Amino acid sequence: MLILVRHGQTGANARGLLCGRADLPLTDLGRHQARELAAALPRPSRVVSSPLRRARETAAALAPDAVEVDERWIEMDYG
């Protein structure tokens, strides 16, 4: 089964902005969202993440020791 997950909230998301490739951390709420998601999902056998911090932080909540970073999953660059 494939489950796609969007990263938790960042400061830019909270203001309604698109982040693009800006390497922003999660807010406290975003970290809480990631932990809640991890609690609601079954333990994954594989987690693949964008290299951006917000995605890696979210992925780490799902599988702290098993996150694969894949450059091909990086967000779009809006210019």
Secondary structure as UniProt FT lines:
FT   HELIX           11..14
FT   TURN            15..16
FT   TURN            20..21
FT   HELIX           28..40
FT   STRAND          47..49
FT   HELIX           53..62
FT   TURN            64..65
FT   STRAND          67..69
FT   HELIX           71..73
//
